[in-house]
Structures are given as C-alpha cells and as structure tokens.
C-alpha cells in the first residue's frame, strides 16, 4: 500500500496539502487536477522517495529509506515526455526496464528477453524493435515508455499523462491494459491524466487536487460523474 501523510506538495510554494491518503494494490488510481496544480510534482516526489514535509511510505516503510537500487525494483515512472536515450534501438530501450533485475552482471538472460518480447507484443511494438527511438512517432514513443515500465515489473507504477499522444482507439486500449495489469498483478498503478471520460470508465479511485480546499482528496469511482469530477477539480459548475 502507498501511503501519503501530512505532505505539502509544491515547487517554491505550497500548492496543496495531503492529510492522509492511501492507494491500495490491485487498483487503477487517477490523479486529477488543473494544469500547474502539482500532479507531476507529486509523482516525482513518490518516485524519488522524498518530500520536504510529511511522509510517503510503501507498506509502512518510508520511501526515503530505500536505496536507489531498491527503489528501481519497487517503482517505475513514465514521464510525460519520452525519456529515451539517443543511439538506442527500440529493443535496447525496452531492455533498460530489466536492468534493475540483472544484478552486478548487467546481462539479460532468456527470462528477461522473454519479458521484453511479451510486452513489446502486448503494446504492438514488435515491428519497431530494430528502429532507433529517434525515428518513432510521439504515440510510438509513448507506448515504448509504458512498455519499458511494465517490463521493469515493479509493484508500484507511476505514469504522467500516459495517453496524451495516443489516438482515441489506443487511448482506450492503454487504459484498459493498465486497469487489467493493476488487477491481474495486484499492482498499484497511479497515473495523472486529463482524459476524464476514459478515466471514469476504467479507474477505480480518483485523487483530486481540489482548488478550493487546497487539499488532495480521494473519491471512489462510484461516487463520481463527469460533472462532479469537473466541479471538484476545476471549479466549473
């Protein structure tokens, strides 16, 4: 379980507070808020295991207690912009997801390569494996970034606007996949998104940056409609 307690989230100034929020495994949780409200800042704080105030913990252990090596086995992060490296093929980029599991050797075995192949196929990237990441379209890069995180096989997966460059059919496919992965692998999947309708269809919980209370508030999907979601996150009635 991911727990956030007495946190202040912001850059240079406090954007919002978090009294006590928990995100359970097996669920797809969505972080909703206006542009500049601090969604990416929160994802970064979780990924780095540190925050200026409050506690961010996983299964009751503060994340800052984990070494960078241990956090790479615990947390994967997909940023809003593709973080691929130059001069890598798509295959090589996807293989980066397995390196936290390889130990000192840094070598991938047959099991590692099978996992890479599995998610390359699941995200329809197998025909792009020999291409340089520099030649991929924005949508292909986004799928590659998500595939790399899935290949990392961490119990906690963070994604910042994972469907922003995808066309509508691929948006639906991606949201459905992430919901399935969370349930099948009992994984915590937390993503920031502006695709409200799709999130209402596939997510189980919502973490909303409320601009009135300046708090991060948690709501189950069953209590929300699109109108209520917009009202809570954007003050539009």
N, C-alpha and C positions, 0 to 999 in steps of 0.2 A: 504494500500500500504506500502511495505517495502522500505525505502529509505536509501542509504548509501552515505555520502557526506564527501569529504576531509579526507578519512580514510587512515591510514597506517596499513598494516597487516603484522605481523611477530612476531617471538619469539626471543628476544635478538637483532635482526637486522631487518630492513625493507625488506620484501620480495617483496611487491608490493603495489602500491597506488590505491585508488579509488577516482576519481574526483567527479562523480555524477552518481549513478545508482539506478534505481527504479525497483522493481519487483511487478507486478500487481497481484491481486487476480484472480482466475479462470484459472491460467496458471501453467503448469509444467515447472519450470526453472531448468537448469542443470549447475552445476559448474564444469568446466573442467580445468585441469592443470596437469603438471608433478608431479611425486612423490616428496614430500617435498616442494611444491610450496606454501603451506599455505592455502589449501582448508579447512581442518579441523579447522585450527585456526580461519578462518572467521566464520564458523558455530558456533564455541564455543563463539566467540565474540557476535554474534547475540543472541544466547541462554542466555548468561549471561547478556546481555544488557549493555555491557561496552566495550570500546576500548580506548587505550592510546591517540589516536588522532582522530579527526573527529567526525561525528555524525551518529548514527544508530537509525532510528526512525520508528515508525509504525503509519500510519495515522497522520503524522506530529508531533507526540509526541515522544520525545526521550525515548528509551527503558530503560535507566537507571532511568527514573522517576517512572517506575513501580516497585512495591514491588515484592519480590519473589513469593508471593501468587498470585498476579495479573498476573505475567509472566507465571505461571504454567497454567493459564486459556487462555493465549494468544499463547504460544509457546510450541510445543512438539519437542523433539530431539531424534533421533535414532542414536546412536553412531556406529562406525564401528565394535566394539567388543560388544558382548552381555553383558548387564549390569544387568542381572538377579541376584536376591538375593538367597543365599543358603536357603535350607529348605522350599522353596515355591513350591507349585504345579503350573502348568501352569495356571490353573484357578485363583489362588491367584495373580500370577504375572500380568495377564491381568487386574485384578480388580484394580491394582495400578493406572491404567490410569484414573479411575473415582474419585480418592480421592480428586483432586483439586475442584471437584464439590460438595463434601459432606458437606462442612462447618465444624462446630465445632464437629458435631456428629461423623464424620468419618465412617458413616454407609451407605451402599449401599441400595437403595430402588429397587423396581421392575423395574423401568425405567432404572436404572443403570445396573442391571443384564441383562436386555433385550439388551442393547447396547453391553455389553460384549459378549453375545451369538451371536449377529448379526455379529460382526467382527471375532469372533472365527470361525464361519461357512464360512464367506467370504474368510478367509485366510486358510481354511482347517485345522483347529487346534482342532476341536471339539472332535476328538478321542484321543487327547493328554492332555485333561484338568486335568485329575486326576494324571498325571505323574509329577514327580519332574522336575524342569527346568534343573537340573544337568544331567538328562538322555536324554535330547533332542540332536539331531544331530545339527551340525552347521547351516544347512539350516532351520531346525525347529526353532532353537533359533532366527534366523534372521526374520523369519515370525512372531514369537511371539513378537519380539521387535517392528516391524512395526505395528502389531495389537494393541499393548498397546498404541502406539502413536495415532493411529486412534481412539481408544476408548476414548482418552483424549479429542477429539473433539475441537481442537484449530484452530483458523483461520490461523495460521502460523505453518507450519510443516517443520522441517529440518531433512535431512537424509544423513548420511555419508556412502557411498558405500553400498546402501541397497540391491544390488543384488550380492554381491561378493561371497557368499556361496551357491547361488542357482544354480540348473541345468538350462539348456537353456530354457526348456518349462516354468519353474517357473520364470525365469528372465522376459520373455515376459509377462507372466500373471501379475507379480508385476508391471512392467512399465505401462501396460495398466490400471491396477487398480488405480495407483497413478494419471495418467492423467485424468481418469474418476472422481476420488474424487475431484481433483482440480476444474474441470469444474462443476460438479453437486453441490458441496457445496460452490462454489465461494471462495475457499481456496488458499492461497499461499503455494505451495509445491516447496521447493528448495532442491535439492539433489546434492551431489558430486558423480561422477561416472567415471569409465574408460570404461564402456560398450558403446562405441561411436556409433556403428551402431544402437543399440536399442534406445539410446537417440535421435538420428536423426529421428527415426521412431515415437516416442511418445512425445518428448518435444516440447514446443512452443518457448522458449527462451534459449539462452546459455550465461553464464557468463564465459569468458575465461581469465585465467591468462596468459597474453602474456609475454613470457620470454625475448623478445626484448625490448618492451616499459616499462616493469616492471609495467604494469597497468592491472587492471581488466576491460575487455572490454565486452560490451553487443552486441549480434547479434541475430536477429530473425532467426528461423529455415529456413525460405525461402531463406536466403542468403548463406546457408552453404551446402557444400558437405562433404563427409568423408575426401577427400583430403585437402580441405580448412581448415577443423577443425583440422586435424593433423598438417598442416603447421602453423596455428596460435598458437596452444597450445604447440607444441613440436619442432618447428623449423625444421621439416622434410619436404623436398620438393621433 
